[in-house]
Amino acid sequence: MAETRLIQGRYQLLDIIGRGGMGEVWRARDTSLGRLVAVKCLKPIGPQHDASYLSVLRERFRREARVAASLQHRGVTVVHDFGEYEGILYLVMELLDGRNLSQLLDDSQPHPLPVADTVDIAEQVSHALAYTHRQGIVHRDLKPANIMRLTDGTVKICDFGIARLGHDIGFTSRLTGTGIAMGTPHYMSPEQIAGGLVDHRSDLYSLGCVLYELATGAPPFDHDDAWAVLVGHRDTPPQPPRVLRPELPTPFADVVLDLLAKAPERRPGDAATLATRIAASRARMAAAGQVPAGAPTARIAAGPATAPVASAPAVDPDLPRWARHITTGTKAMGSGTVVEQPLDRTAGLTGAWTGPHANLPEAPPAPEPKRPTPPPGVLDRLAIRHHAGLSFARLGRWEDAAEVHRAVAAEREQALGPDHPDTLASRYEIAFTLSRLGQPAEALREYGRVAEGRERVLGPDHPETLAARQESAYVLSQLGRHQEAHEVYGVVLAARERVMGPDHPDTLRCRHNLAFNLSRLGRLDESYRTAREVADARARVLGALHPDTLVTRYEVAYALGQLGRSEEALRAYREVAAAREEALGADHPDTLAARYEVGISLGRLGRSEEALTLYQGLTADRARVHGADDPETLRARHGLGVNLGRLGRWEEALDEARDVCVIRERVLGRDHPDTLVSRREVAVCLGWLDRWPDALTAYHEVASARARVLGPDHPDTLASRNDEAQCLERLGRHEEAVAVYRQAAALHHGAPPRDD
């Protein structure tokens, strides 16, 4: 492409700053906004492809580019625009001032990078991956050349989605006779090599390869022959990095080796967990004097770059450290190490072949609050404790998580102020734990505080503000306040569509929640239509087997069941179960949950023998995977007991219901909703066995407990009162039955119950 060539009449190409297998990277000027940008021009699409293939390819490019453009995080290169010009697909990105890690390694030869730099890079990249993985996006080609270190020390990941585009266009080389996509063999995960399922853990393996090279000077399997490299990744344990570099601190070397585990399940569970481990290992290394306590402060020299590089705003050295490293994202981690890149609202995504794309609305600038300067070292210590709280939550230890987050929130508020993003991140986690502890009213109050604080600091349309609003709606739904939840979802969805676009993963998540809430409002047709639309959009944006896509397909099946379309619901649940088994594995909790719903559908269709067989197998699998006393194992056993009753095997059903009720009372508590469901099932069995006095006692216990826990006018409480009244009728106690019916009816209509 000739120098001074103008793309779309807007981007003036100035000079090439990089070439690769997929095309060229140019330094360019955006003549509309008067700023320098980087333009990546992919190789022209060859004539060997037919028109239908090219149409699919262009749509794939549009989708991948939009996903890349949706990423807003300091650790990810910003994509400003994309499109096609004279047969050339192009991306317009921020121009970065720095060097990629491959260049830094070349500069340091024959020595590896300093330990402090390596640890800092590891921590920043892990936070960036944690953010992108939460969006459901996997890089698939993480390598030193795709990671930039800017002159101010910021680390950015480049080329999200480009690896898959290259494969589709045909730029990816292959091993002769194997059919294995080569990609970059020195950094490929074993599952990539085997052509298996690739998820976020593949990125973690690739990051392990990168860190190994930064720490030792060479990749873990450094052979000239590509096949030997792939066999090494697949079959050979890597040499411990301390063998090559004895001064490497043991905590960090252990992290690298864990990332290089052959089996994905043996690696760190996710990038957020990895970031926590790196922060903790750096703290231990700092205590031992092996690395500085803070991030490295030395700046790197700028130089020619082979990836888009440029104009990130310089960090003011006079600002306190916490002000330079505020963490934001879908769920702020408060780590003090990365900053979300603010959304560029000055230019929309044009993409000529996709039609005009309207500019995003101007958002009011967030006020800059006065923030106290925290004592040295406090933020790092609080960040580690914050991550410990998140770890407790991942283990389901909600009480422990709540205690940690309350303590961290109190200290952050004292050190940083009540509206600092890190303080609000802790408050958000407190609310999250409260909702999981069955305290939705308290959770709602906490989410409200977080949303108000984030609106003051970040603005009403900031993703973090919207996240808190959306969680408020979820809790309102938990409280049975579905109309209020619907109204909040509507406001959040409108803002997400306006700011992020209709196909952004967060927008689709909000629409999914809206579909769920519509079903609780009894608006079943709307719920079904919305869920179908979201499922189709998620399949288009994220892929047919992405967990979020399957969650929405699950919701479609639920809506079909509520509409009485049980045969369709059964087929849909079976499809979800099969897809989850393929994507996640047979023992994954989501796969097992779909199998449970298959059993529910079979029961509704009167196919109780099939349902009983399914629940027997599901109970055995749940017990094997999660334990005999796990709530989900007990849920499967409950389904088994219900179908025993439907088959007329009431004595067996009663024994099963009593056993499950005793365990649930011990594990979950006497008044837990699941315990009360089991106690009601005991009453049902007693009634069918004509033991009505015992049944009445059980029904009365359930009604009283639900009134105490849920309130006297809650639908479940009123249903229990009706159960109690029907039992009284069976016993011939008609006047008492009428009194209970009247009381329930008065509460249902909002009138005070009459004494007569």
N, C-alpha and C positions, 0 to 999 in steps of 0.2 A: 504494500500500500504506500503510495507516494507521500512524501512529507508534505505537510500542510493540508492533507486530505481532510475534508469536512464530512463527518458522519451525521446523518439526519439534519444537516444544516446547523448543527449545534456544537459537536465535539471536534475540535481541531487537533489532529494528531501531530505531535511535536517530534518525539524521538522514541526509538525502541529502548525499553529498559529490561526486556527479558524475552527469551524464546524457549519453547518447549515442544513436546510432542503434539500438543493440542492447538498450538497457535502462537500468537505474539501478545506481548503486553507493551502498551504505549503510554508514555507520559503525554497527557493531552490537556487542552484548556476547554472548560465548559464556557462557551461564549455567552450563554444566557445569564450565568451567575458570576462570571469573571473569576472562577476558581480553577486551580489545577486538580486534575483527577487522573486516575489510571484507567485505561480502557483495555480490556482483555478481548482480543479478536480471535474467535475460534477459526480453525481452518475451514475454507469453503466446503460446503456440502457437495459431495461428488455426484456426477450424473449416473453412477451405478445404481442408485436407489430410485424406486418408482415414486409416483406422486403420493400415494397413500402412506408410504413409509415416511416420506418427508413431512407430511402433515402431522403424523403422530410424533415425529421427532421435534417439530417446532412446538407442539403442545407440551411435550416433555420439558423442553428447554424453558418455555414460559413458566411451567409449574416449578421447576427447580430454581429458576431465577427468583421467582416470587417468594419461595420459601427462604432462599438465601437473603433476600432483601428484608424479610420479616425479622431477622435476627438483630436484636438491639442490645449489644453487650460490649463493654470495653475490650473484652478479650477476643472479639470476632470482627473481621474486616467488614466495614459497612459497604453494602451494595446500594448505589444511588439509582441506577437506571439499567435497562436492558432492552434489547430489541434485535431486529434483523435489518441489515443494510446491504443491498446488492448481493444477496446470497450469503452474507457473512453474519453469523450470530455474534453478538457482542454483549459484554457486561461493563458497566461503568461503576468504578469503585473509588473509595477514598485513596488518595495518594499518600503513602506512608514514608516516613523518614527513618530509615534504619536498615538492618540487614537480616536476612533469614538465617536460621540456625545452621544450615549447611555452609553458608559463607562464614559464619562465626567459627565453625569447626575448622574450616580451611585456614582462617586467619590464625588460629591457635596452634596449628600443627608445628611440631610433632606432639604437642601436649593436649590433653582434654581440657574442657572448660573448668574454671575454678569451681570448687564445691558449692560456695555460696550462690554463684550464678545459676548453677544447675538446679539447686533446690528451689530458688526463686522462680525459675522458669517452670519447673514441675508444678509448683503451687498455682501459678497463674493459669497455666494450661488446664489444670484439673478443674478450676473454677469455671473457665469458659466452657469446657465439655459438660460440666454439671448443668449449666444453663441450657446449652443446645440439646442435651439429652432430655431435659425436662420438656422441651418443645417437641419431642419425638423425632429428632433429627440426628442421624448418625453420619459422621464425616466419610468414613470408608477408605480414606487415602491419607491418613496422618503421617507425615514424614518431616524431616528437618527443613526441606525446601518450602513446606506449606506453613511454617510457623515463623513469624517475624518478631524480632526484638527491636523496638524503636529506640531512638536516642535518649528518651527519658526513662527507659527501663521497662516500659509497658510491653507485654507480650500479646500478640494477636495471632489467631488461627485464620488462615486464608482458604479459599476455594471450596467452601461447602457446596455440595451438589455437583461440582465440576467433574469429580471422578466418575460418577454415574453417567453424566452426559457424555464424557469421552468414550465410555464403553458402548453407549448406544450409537454414537456417531461412527465408531469403528476405529478410534485412534489407539485403543489399548492393545499392546502387543500380547501375543500368546505363546505359550510353550509349544514347540512342535509336537503334534500328535497327542497332546494331553487335553486340549479344550479348556485348560485352566486360565482364567484371566490373569495376566501377569501383574497388572498394577505396578506397585513398587515392591519387588520381592523381599528386600531387606527389612520391610516393616509390615508385612502381611501377617494376619493372625492365622492360626491353624484352621479355623473354620472357613476363612476365606479361601485358603488353599484347597480345602476339601469340597468347596462349593456348597457348604451347608448354610444354615441360618446365620445371618450376620446381624447383631444388635449392638447396643452401646458398649458391650464388653469387648467387642472387636477393636473399637477405638482405644480402649484401655490397654489392650495388648500392644497395639501400635505405639501408643505413648510410652509403654515400657521399653520398646526397642529404641525409641528416640532418646529416652533418659539414659539408657545403657550406653549409647554412643556418646552422649554429652559427658557422661561420668568417666568413661574409659578411653574414649578416642576412636572406638570402632563399634559397629553394630554387633549384636549378639552372635550372628552367624555371618561372618565376613568371608565369603568365598567368591571366586571369580565366576564359577559356574552357577547359573540361575537355579537349575534343578537341585544342586547341592544346598543352596540357600533354603529352598522350599522344604526339602527333606529335613533340614535342620530345625526349621520352625515346627514341623509336624511331629518329629520323632526324638530329637536330641535335647536333653536338658542343657540350658545355657550355663556357661562357665560363670561361677559367682563373680560379680564385678570386683570384689575386694581382692580376688586373686590377681587381677590385672592392675588394680590400684589400691594397695593396702591401706592408704590413709583415708579412703572413703569411709565415712561414718557408718557403722553397722545399721542403725535404724533406717537410714535412707537406702542402703544397699538391700535391705530386706523388703522395702516397699517395691523396689525395681524388680526383684525376683518374683514377688507375688503377682505383679502385673504380667509377668511372662509365663504364668501357669498355662499349660497346654489346654486344660479344660476350662471353659468360660466360667463355670460355677465356682472354680477355685480362685478366681481373681477377686479383687475388691468388688463389692456388690454394685457400686456405682461411683461416678466421679466425685460426688459430694462426700462419700465416705473416704475416698482417696484423698481429697483435699484436707479432711480432718486428720488423717494419718500423717500427711506431710507436715501440716502445721504442728502436730504433736511431736513428730520426729525432729523438726527444726528447733522446737523449744528445748528438747532434750540435748540436741547438739550444741545449742547456744549455752545451756547450763554447763556443758562439758568444755566450752571454749573451742568447739570445732568449727562453728560458723558464727557470724555476727548475729545478734538477737533480732535485728530488723532485716528488711529486704536490702540487697546490695544497693549502694548509692552511686557507684561508678557508672558514668554514662558511656555508651559505646560510640565509636566513631562512625559517622554516616559514610556510606559508600554506595557504589552501584548495586542495584538489587535486581534479582531475577523474578521477583514477584511484585505486585503493586505496592507502592510504598509512598507515605506523605502526610501532610498537614494535619496530624493530630495535634490538638492544642497542647502547648507546653504546660507542664505541671509547675505551679508556683512554689518555689522552694521555701517561701516564707510561711506557707500554710502549714498548720499542724498535720501530722501524718494521717490522723483519722479523716481529715477533710479531703485528703488526696485519694483515699482508697475506700470510698463508701460502696458497699455491695448492694446491688438491687437485682431484681429478676423476678421470675414467676413466684418464687418463694424466697425472700431475701435470706441469705445465710449469715449475714453480719460478720463476715470473716475478716474484714479490714484489708482485703488484698486486691479486689477488682472493682471496676466501676462500669456501670451500664453506659454504653454509648448513647447519648441523647438522640431521639428520632429527628432526622433531617426533614423538617416540614417545609423547606423552601422549594423542593422539586418533587413531583410525583414520578411514578414509573411510567415512561412513555410507551416503549415497545410498539413501534409503528404497525407491525403486522398483527398485533392483538387489539388494535383500536386505541383511541385516546384513553388515558388514565387520569382522572381528575386529581388535581393537587389536594393534599390533605389540608384540613382547616388549621389556621394558625392557633396555637395554644397559648394562653397567657403565661408569662414567665412566672415560675414559682418563686415565692418570696424567699429571701435568704435569711434564715433565723440566726440570732446570735448563739454561738455554741461555746460552752466552756472548754478550756484546754484540759484534756484528761492527763492524769499522772503518767509518766513513762511506764510502758509495759502492761498497763491495765487492759488495753484493748485486745492485745494478743491473748491474754489470760481469759478474758471474757469470751473471745471467739472460740477458744478451745472448749470452754464449758457450754457454749451455745451448741456446738456440734455434738457434744456429749448428750445434750438433751434430744437432739434429732436422732441420735443413735438409739436412745431409749425408746423413742417413738417407733422407730423401724422394728424394734423387737416387741412392740406391743406393750411396753411397760409404761403405760400412760401416766400413772401416779408419779413415777420417778421423773418422767419427762416434764410434767407440770411443775414439780418442785424445782427442778433445775432452771426452767425458763422463768419462773417467778423471781428466783434469786438473781439471775442475770439481768432481767428487765429492771429490777430495782437498782442494781449497780450501774447499769447503762444510763438510766434516767438521771442518776446523781452525777455521773461523769460527763454525759453528753447532752442532757436535756430531754424533756419528754417527747419532743417532736423529731429527734434525730432518727434517721432511717434505721439505724441499728437497734435503737430502743423500740421502735415500732415493729421491727422484725421479731423481736422477742415477744412483744405483746401479741402479735399475730400467732405465734406458736402457742402461747398460753391459750388463746381462743380455740385453736385447733385441738389441743389436748382436752379442753373442757367439753368440746362437742363429742369427742370419742369416749369421755368418761360419763356420758349420759347426763350432762348438765347444759342443755342447749340454751336455757335462758341466760346463764352466766356467760356462755360463749358469745351469744348475741350482743350483750353489753360490751364485751371486750372487742369484738370485731367492729362495733360502732365507734369505739374510741380510736382504733387503728385507722379506720376509713377517714374519720374527721381529721386526724393528725396528718395522714398522707395527703389529703386534699389541701391542707394548709401549706405543706412543704413542697409537694410535688405537682399539685394541680388536680382537678377533678377527673381528667381523662388519662392520667398516668396509669400504666399497666398495674403498678402496685396498688394504687387507690382502687382500681376496678377489681383487682383480685380480692381485696377486703370486702368490697360491696357484694361481690358474687358469693363469697362465703357467708355473708350475712343472710343472703337469700336462701342458701342451702339450710342454714340453721332455722330460719323462719319456717321452712318446709318441715323440718324435724319437729317443730312445735305445733304442726297442724295448721299454721297460718299461711295456707297455700295462696290465697289471693294476694296478700302482701308480698309473698315471695315472688309471685308472678310479676307484680309491678316493678320490683327491684331488678329482676332478671331482664325485663324489657328495657329499662334505662341503661343497664350495663351493656346489653347486647347492642343497642344503638350506638353507644360510645365506642365499643370495640370495632364495630363495622366501619364507623367513621374514621377511626384512628389507625386501625390495623388492616382493615379490609375484610370482606366476608369469608375468605378461605383461610385466614390465619388460624393456627391451632387453638389459640385462646378464644377466638370468636366462636369456633366450632364447639369448644368445650362448653361455652355459655349456652349455645343453642341446644346442646345435648341436655343440659340441666333444665332448660326451659321445657323441653319435650317431656322430661321426667315429671316436672311439676304440673304440666297440663293434664297428665293422666290422673294425678292426685286431685285435681279440680273436677274430675269427671268429664273433661273435654277430650274424650278418647280419640275421636277422629282427627282432631288437630294434633294430638300427641303422636299418633301414628304417622301422619304426613310429615310432621317436623322431624321425627326420628329417621324416617326414610331419607329425607333430604340431607340430613347431617351424615348418615351412614354413607350415602353416595359421595358427598363432598370429602369426607375423610378418606374414603377409598381412593379418590382421585388425587388428593394432596399427600396423604401419608402412606397409602398402599392398602391393598385388600386385607392383608394379614396383620396390619399394625394393631396393637392392643386397643388403642382408642377407637379404631374402626369397629373392632369386634365388640367393644362395650356398647356402642350405639346399635349394632345389629342385635345385640342382646335386648336392648330397650325396645327395638322394633318387635321382637318376639313377645316381650311382655305386653306391649300394646295390643297385639293380635289376640293374646289370651284374654285380656280385659274386654275386648270387643266380642268375645265369644267365638272367635275364629280359631278354635282349639287345634284343628288339624294343621292349619298354617303355622300356628305357634309352635307345634311340635316339630314340624319340618325346620322352622327357623332356628329353634334351640339346638336341634341336632346338627345343623350346619355350623352354628357357632362353636359347638363342642368339638366338632371335627377340625375346624379351622384353628381353634386354640390348641388342640393337641398337636397339630402340625407346627404351629408357630412357637408355642410355649412349652410343650411337653405334656405327657399324659397326667403327670402328678402336679402340675401347676394349679394353684388355688382357683384361678379363673376357669380353667378347664373343668375342674371338679364342680364349680358352681353351675356351669352350664349343664353338666350331667344331672345335677339336682333338679334344675328346671325342666329337663326332659321328663323326669319322674313326675313332677307336678302335672305336666300336660297329659301324660299317660293316665294319671289318676282322674283328671277331669273328663277324659274320654271314656272312662269306665274300664280301662285296660289295667286293672289292678294287679293281675298276675305279673304282667310285664313290669309294672312299676315296682312291685315287691322285689322281683329279681334284680332290677336296677339298683334299688336302695340297699339291698344286701351287699352287692359288689361295691357300691359307693361307700358304705359304712366301713367295710374292710380296708378300702384304699385310704380313706380319711384317717382311720386309726393308725395305719402303717406310716403315713406321711406326717401326720400332725399329733398323733396320740389319741388314746381312747377318751380322754376327758376334754378334748378341744371342742369349743362351741360348734364348729362346723361338723365335726363327727357326730355330735349330739343332734344337730339339725337333721343329718341323714338318718339317724336312728329314729327320730320323731316321724319322718316320712315313712320309714319302714313300719312303725306301729300303726300309723293312720291307715295304711293299705292292708295291714292284717285285719283291722276292723272292717274295712270295706268288703273284705272277703268273708266276713262273718266269724272270724277267729278271735272273738272278743276277749276270752281269757288271756290269750297270748298278747293281744293288743294292750290289755290292762297291765300286765306284767312289764311290758316294754315301756309304757307311758310312765308308770311309777318309778322304774329304774332311771329313766332319763330325767324325770322331775327331781329325784334325789340328787343326782350328779349336778344338774344345773343349779339347784339351790346351793350346793357346796361350792361350785366353781364361780357362778355368776351372782349369786345372792338371791334371797327369798323373794324379793319384789322385782327382779329383773323381768322384762317383757317375755323373754324366752321361757323362763321358769313358769310364768303365769300361763303361757300357752300350753305347757306340758300339764300343769295342774288342771286346766280346762279339759285337756284330752282325757285325763283320769276320770273327770266327771262324766264325760261323754260315754266312756266305756262302762262306767258304773250304771248309767241309765239304760244302756242296751242290755246289760245283765240284770235289769229290773231291780237294781239296788238303789231305789230313788232317795231314801233318807241320806245315804252316804253321798250320793250325787249332789243333793241340795247343799250339804256342808261344803263340798268342794267348790260348787258354783258361787256360794256366798263368799268364800275366802277370796276367790278370784275377783269378784265384783268390788269387795272392800279394798283389796290391794290396789286395783286399778284406780278407784276413786281417790285413794290416798296419793298415788304416784302421779297419775295423769290428770286428775281433777274429776269432779262428779259429772261434768257434762261432756267429757271426751267421748268420741264415738265408740271406742273400745269398752269404756266403762258402761255406756248405755247398752251395748250389745250383751255384756255380762249380766246386767240387770234383767234383760229380757230372758236370758238363759235361766236365771234364778226364778223368774215368774212362771216360765213354762214348767219347770220342775215342781213348783208349788201346785200347779194345776194337776200334774200327774198324781200328786199325793192327795188330791181332793180338797186342797186348802184354797178355795177359789177366792174368798174375800181378800186374803193376803196377796194372792196373785194379782188381783185387780189393783190393789194399792201400789204394788211395785210397778205395774205397767203405767199407772197414772204418774207416778213419780218420774219414771224414765221419760214419758212423753212431755211432761212439763219442762224438764231439764233440756230436752231436745229442742223445744221451741223457745227456750230462754225465759220461761215464766217460773216464779218460785213454786216449789212443790206445795200442794195442799195437804193439810193435816187430816181432812175428812176422807 
